[in-house]
Amino acid sequence: MPKMKSVKGAVKRFKVKKNGQVKRGKAFRSHILTKQDAQTPS
């Protein structure tokens, strides 16, 4: 059976740390933040 190809969109969004954990960015935290409440936990 042939090897599975990586999902290239996921390869660009996630990095694997040395201990094996996945490092990822946070969604909805970078654009039009004036309407957001400052006390919301991020």
HTML snippet that shows the backbone in 3Dmol.js (N, CA, C, O; Angstrom):
<script src="https://3Dmol.org/build/3Dmol-min.js"></script>
<div id="view" style="width:600px;height:400px;position:relative"></div>
<script>
const pdb = `
ATOM      1  N   MET A   1       0.841  -1.189   0.000  1.00  0.00           N
ATOM      2  CA  MET A   1       0.000   0.000   0.000  1.00  0.00           C
ATOM      3  C   MET A   1       0.885   1.251   0.000  1.00  0.00           C
ATOM      4  O   MET A   1       1.905   1.271   0.689  1.00  0.00           O
ATOM      5  N   PRO A   2       0.519   2.299  -0.759  1.00  0.00           N
ATOM      6  CA  PRO A   2       1.377   3.494  -0.802  1.00  0.00           C
ATOM      7  C   PRO A   2       1.298   4.292   0.488  1.00  0.00           C
ATOM      8  O   PRO A   2       0.358   4.157   1.272  1.00  0.00           O
ATOM      9  N   LYS A   3       2.317   5.132   0.687  1.00  0.00           N
ATOM     10  CA  LYS A   3       2.343   5.988   1.880  1.00  0.00           C
ATOM     11  C   LYS A   3       1.238   7.031   1.800  1.00  0.00           C
ATOM     12  O   LYS A   3       0.862   7.469   0.713  1.00  0.00           O
ATOM     13  N   MET A   4       0.722   7.426   2.966  1.00  0.00           N
ATOM     14  CA  MET A   4      -0.286   8.488   3.024  1.00  0.00           C
ATOM     15  C   MET A   4       0.398   9.834   2.836  1.00  0.00           C
ATOM     16  O   MET A   4       1.488  10.053   3.363  1.00  0.00           O
ATOM     17  N   LYS A   5      -0.218  10.721   2.105  1.00  0.00           N
ATOM     18  CA  LYS A   5       0.305  12.082   1.972  1.00  0.00           C
ATOM     19  C   LYS A   5      -0.164  12.923   3.150  1.00  0.00           C
ATOM     20  O   LYS A   5      -1.278  12.746   3.643  1.00  0.00           O
ATOM     21  N   SER A   6       0.692  13.844   3.603  1.00  0.00           N
ATOM     22  CA  SER A   6       0.304  14.789   4.650  1.00  0.00           C
ATOM     23  C   SER A   6      -0.727  15.754   4.079  1.00  0.00           C
ATOM     24  O   SER A   6      -0.714  16.056   2.886  1.00  0.00           O
ATOM     25  N   VAL A   7      -1.617  16.234   4.939  1.00  0.00           N
ATOM     26  CA  VAL A   7      -2.539  17.291   4.536  1.00  0.00           C
ATOM     27  C   VAL A   7      -1.757  18.590   4.600  1.00  0.00           C
ATOM     28  O   VAL A   7      -1.406  19.044   5.690  1.00  0.00           O
ATOM     29  N   LYS A   8      -1.478  19.195   3.456  1.00  0.00           N
ATOM     30  CA  LYS A   8      -0.551  20.325   3.394  1.00  0.00           C
ATOM     31  C   LYS A   8      -1.067  21.539   4.164  1.00  0.00           C
ATOM     32  O   LYS A   8      -0.263  22.306   4.694  1.00  0.00           O
ATOM     33  N   GLY A   9      -2.398  21.736   4.240  1.00  0.00           N
ATOM     34  CA  GLY A   9      -2.936  22.830   5.038  1.00  0.00           C
ATOM     35  C   GLY A   9      -2.617  22.645   6.512  1.00  0.00           C
ATOM     36  O   GLY A   9      -2.342  23.620   7.212  1.00  0.00           O
ATOM     37  N   ALA A  10      -2.650  21.407   6.995  1.00  0.00           N
ATOM     38  CA  ALA A  10      -2.334  21.137   8.398  1.00  0.00           C
ATOM     39  C   ALA A  10      -0.839  21.255   8.657  1.00  0.00           C
ATOM     40  O   ALA A  10      -0.432  21.699   9.731  1.00  0.00           O
ATOM     41  N   VAL A  11      -0.023  20.868   7.694  1.00  0.00           N
ATOM     42  CA  VAL A  11       1.437  20.980   7.833  1.00  0.00           C
ATOM     43  C   VAL A  11       1.840  22.435   8.043  1.00  0.00           C
ATOM     44  O   VAL A  11       2.750  22.731   8.817  1.00  0.00           O
ATOM     45  N   LYS A  12       1.149  23.347   7.343  1.00  0.00           N
ATOM     46  CA  LYS A  12       1.473  24.768   7.456  1.00  0.00           C
ATOM     47  C   LYS A  12       0.969  25.373   8.762  1.00  0.00           C
ATOM     48  O   LYS A  12       1.533  26.363   9.228  1.00  0.00           O
ATOM     49  N   ARG A  13      -0.081  24.804   9.370  1.00  0.00           N
ATOM     50  CA  ARG A  13      -0.684  25.403  10.562  1.00  0.00           C
ATOM     51  C   ARG A  13      -0.135  24.865  11.869  1.00  0.00           C
ATOM     52  O   ARG A  13      -0.157  25.577  12.873  1.00  0.00           O
ATOM     53  N   PHE A  14       0.359  23.632  11.894  1.00  0.00           N
ATOM     54  CA  PHE A  14       0.800  23.011  13.139  1.00  0.00           C
ATOM     55  C   PHE A  14       2.277  22.674  13.074  1.00  0.00           C
ATOM     56  O   PHE A  14       2.807  22.341  12.015  1.00  0.00           O
ATOM     57  N   LYS A  15       2.942  22.767  14.236  1.00  0.00           N
ATOM     58  CA  LYS A  15       4.324  22.315  14.356  1.00  0.00           C
ATOM     59  C   LYS A  15       4.371  21.310  15.497  1.00  0.00           C
ATOM     60  O   LYS A  15       3.629  21.437  16.471  1.00  0.00           O
ATOM     61  N   VAL A  16       5.240  20.313  15.382  1.00  0.00           N
ATOM     62  CA  VAL A  16       5.400  19.335  16.454  1.00  0.00           C
ATOM     63  C   VAL A  16       6.636  19.713  17.260  1.00  0.00           C
ATOM     64  O   VAL A  16       7.724  19.876  16.707  1.00  0.00           O
ATOM     65  N   LYS A  17       6.457  19.853  18.581  1.00  0.00           N
ATOM     66  CA  LYS A  17       7.568  20.223  19.450  1.00  0.00           C
ATOM     67  C   LYS A  17       8.466  19.005  19.698  1.00  0.00           C
ATOM     68  O   LYS A  17       8.113  17.879  19.349  1.00  0.00           O
ATOM     69  N   LYS A  18       9.623  19.250  20.304  1.00  0.00           N
ATOM     70  CA  LYS A  18      10.586  18.165  20.513  1.00  0.00           C
ATOM     71  C   LYS A  18      10.035  17.068  21.411  1.00  0.00           C
ATOM     72  O   LYS A  18      10.387  15.899  21.254  1.00  0.00           O
ATOM     73  N   ASN A  19       9.168  17.442  22.356  1.00  0.00           N
ATOM     74  CA  ASN A  19       8.610  16.427  23.251  1.00  0.00           C
ATOM     75  C   ASN A  19       7.396  15.719  22.650  1.00  0.00           C
ATOM     76  O   ASN A  19       6.773  14.897  23.322  1.00  0.00           O
ATOM     77  N   GLY A  20       7.052  16.025  21.400  1.00  0.00           N
ATOM     78  CA  GLY A  20       5.960  15.333  20.725  1.00  0.00           C
ATOM     79  C   GLY A  20       4.632  16.047  20.784  1.00  0.00           C
ATOM     80  O   GLY A  20       3.680  15.637  20.120  1.00  0.00           O
ATOM     81  N   GLN A  21       4.545  17.134  21.585  1.00  0.00           N
ATOM     82  CA  GLN A  21       3.295  17.878  21.648  1.00  0.00           C
ATOM     83  C   GLN A  21       3.115  18.706  20.381  1.00  0.00           C
ATOM     84  O   GLN A  21       4.088  19.035  19.703  1.00  0.00           O
ATOM     85  N   VAL A  22       1.864  19.042  20.066  1.00  0.00           N
ATOM     86  CA  VAL A  22       1.559  19.826  18.877  1.00  0.00           C
ATOM     87  C   VAL A  22       1.420  21.286  19.264  1.00  0.00           C
ATOM     88  O   VAL A  22       0.673  21.626  20.182  1.00  0.00           O
ATOM     89  N   LYS A  23       2.149  22.155  18.555  1.00  0.00           N
ATOM     90  CA  LYS A  23       2.067  23.597  18.791  1.00  0.00           C
ATOM     91  C   LYS A  23       1.143  24.169  17.725  1.00  0.00           C
ATOM     92  O   LYS A  23       1.296  23.862  16.543  1.00  0.00           O
ATOM     93  N   ARG A  24       0.174  25.007  18.139  1.00  0.00           N
ATOM     94  CA  ARG A  24      -0.764  25.567  17.181  1.00  0.00           C
ATOM     95  C   ARG A  24      -1.113  26.987  17.557  1.00  0.00           C
ATOM     96  O   ARG A  24      -0.979  27.381  18.715  1.00  0.00           O
ATOM     97  N   GLY A  25      -1.560  27.756  16.585  1.00  0.00           N
ATOM     98  CA  GLY A  25      -1.968  29.125  16.821  1.00  0.00           C
ATOM     99  C   GLY A  25      -3.392  29.189  17.352  1.00  0.00           C
ATOM    100  O   GLY A  25      -4.127  28.204  17.292  1.00  0.00           O
ATOM    101  N   LYS A  26      -3.777  30.338  17.866  1.00  0.00           N
ATOM    102  CA  LYS A  26      -5.121  30.517  18.411  1.00  0.00           C
ATOM    103  C   LYS A  26      -6.002  31.225  17.386  1.00  0.00           C
ATOM    104  O   LYS A  26      -5.583  32.214  16.786  1.00  0.00           O
ATOM    105  N   ALA A  27      -7.198  30.733  17.188  1.00  0.00           N
ATOM    106  CA  ALA A  27      -8.114  31.324  16.228  1.00  0.00           C
ATOM    107  C   ALA A  27      -8.839  32.525  16.817  1.00  0.00           C
ATOM    108  O   ALA A  27      -8.967  32.630  18.037  1.00  0.00           O
ATOM    109  N   PHE A  28      -9.308  33.418  15.982  1.00  0.00           N
ATOM    110  CA  PHE A  28     -10.185  34.549  16.331  1.00  0.00           C
ATOM    111  C   PHE A  28      -9.527  35.545  17.279  1.00  0.00           C
ATOM    112  O   PHE A  28     -10.236  36.193  18.049  1.00  0.00           O
ATOM    113  N   ARG A  29      -8.202  35.697  17.259  1.00  0.00           N
ATOM    114  CA  ARG A  29      -7.525  36.594  18.193  1.00  0.00           C
ATOM    115  C   ARG A  29      -6.648  37.625  17.483  1.00  0.00           C
ATOM    116  O   ARG A  29      -5.759  38.199  18.111  1.00  0.00           O
ATOM    117  N   SER A  30      -6.874  37.875  16.192  1.00  0.00           N
ATOM    118  CA  SER A  30      -5.929  38.737  15.487  1.00  0.00           C
ATOM    119  C   SER A  30      -6.557  39.868  14.673  1.00  0.00           C
ATOM    120  O   SER A  30      -5.824  40.641  14.055  1.00  0.00           O
ATOM    121  N   HIS A  31      -7.897  39.996  14.650  1.00  0.00           N
ATOM    122  CA  HIS A  31      -8.517  40.910  13.696  1.00  0.00           C
ATOM    123  C   HIS A  31      -9.812  41.488  14.279  1.00  0.00           C
ATOM    124  O   HIS A  31     -10.619  40.751  14.845  1.00  0.00           O
ATOM    125  N   ILE A  32     -10.008  42.794  14.142  1.00  0.00           N
ATOM    126  CA  ILE A  32     -11.202  43.515  14.630  1.00  0.00           C
ATOM    127  C   ILE A  32     -11.462  43.190  16.103  1.00  0.00           C
ATOM    128  O   ILE A  32     -12.498  42.622  16.447  1.00  0.00           O
ATOM    129  N   LEU A  33     -10.515  43.554  16.962  1.00  0.00           N
ATOM    130  CA  LEU A  33     -10.630  43.221  18.384  1.00  0.00           C
ATOM    131  C   LEU A  33     -11.292  44.343  19.183  1.00  0.00           C
ATOM    132  O   LEU A  33     -11.422  44.224  20.402  1.00  0.00           O
ATOM    133  N   THR A  34     -11.720  45.446  18.520  1.00  0.00           N
ATOM    134  CA  THR A  34     -12.302  46.570  19.242  1.00  0.00           C
ATOM    135  C   THR A  34     -13.649  46.206  19.856  1.00  0.00           C
ATOM    136  O   THR A  34     -14.008  46.753  20.899  1.00  0.00           O
ATOM    137  N   LYS A  35     -14.397  45.307  19.244  1.00  0.00           N
ATOM    138  CA  LYS A  35     -15.702  44.911  19.771  1.00  0.00           C
ATOM    139  C   LYS A  35     -15.592  43.847  20.861  1.00  0.00           C
ATOM    140  O   LYS A  35     -16.568  43.578  21.562  1.00  0.00           O
ATOM    141  N   GLN A  36     -14.420  43.243  21.009  1.00  0.00           N
ATOM    142  CA  GLN A  36     -14.235  42.186  21.987  1.00  0.00           C
ATOM    143  C   GLN A  36     -14.152  42.764  23.392  1.00  0.00           C
ATOM    144  O   GLN A  36     -13.656  43.872  23.595  1.00  0.00           O
ATOM    145  N   ASP A  37     -14.649  41.988  24.366  1.00  0.00           N
ATOM    146  CA  ASP A  37     -14.535  42.388  25.759  1.00  0.00           C
ATOM    147  C   ASP A  37     -13.128  42.037  26.239  1.00  0.00           C
ATOM    148  O   ASP A  37     -12.630  40.951  25.943  1.00  0.00           O
ATOM    149  N   ALA A  38     -12.490  42.932  26.968  1.00  0.00           N
ATOM    150  CA  ALA A  38     -11.094  42.711  27.407  1.00  0.00           C
ATOM    151  C   ALA A  38     -10.993  41.651  28.481  1.00  0.00           C
ATOM    152  O   ALA A  38      -9.928  41.058  28.651  1.00  0.00           O
ATOM    153  N   GLN A  39     -12.084  41.387  29.224  1.00  0.00           N
ATOM    154  CA  GLN A  39     -12.027  40.423  30.321  1.00  0.00           C
ATOM    155  C   GLN A  39     -12.201  38.975  29.883  1.00  0.00           C
ATOM    156  O   GLN A  39     -12.067  38.076  30.713  1.00  0.00           O
ATOM    157  N   THR A  40     -12.493  38.714  28.621  1.00  0.00           N
ATOM    158  CA  THR A  40     -12.726  37.334  28.194  1.00  0.00           C
ATOM    159  C   THR A  40     -11.433  36.539  28.285  1.00  0.00           C
ATOM    160  O   THR A  40     -10.391  37.034  27.855  1.00  0.00           O
ATOM    161  N   PRO A  41     -11.457  35.323  28.830  1.00  0.00           N
ATOM    162  CA  PRO A  41     -10.236  34.516  28.887  1.00  0.00           C
ATOM    163  C   PRO A  41      -9.828  34.094  27.489  1.00  0.00           C
ATOM    164  O   PRO A  41     -10.667  33.674  26.692  1.00  0.00           O
ATOM    165  N   SER A  42      -8.554  34.202  27.192  1.00  0.00           N
ATOM    166  CA  SER A  42      -8.089  33.864  25.842  1.00  0.00           C
ATOM    167  C   SER A  42      -7.483  32.481  25.790  1.00  0.00           C
ATOM    168  O   SER A  42      -7.043  32.040  24.728  1.00  0.00           O
TER     169      SER A  42
END
`;
const viewer = $3Dmol.createViewer("view");
viewer.addModel(pdb, "pdb");
viewer.setStyle({}, {cartoon: {color: "spectrum"}});
viewer.zoomTo();
viewer.render();
</script>
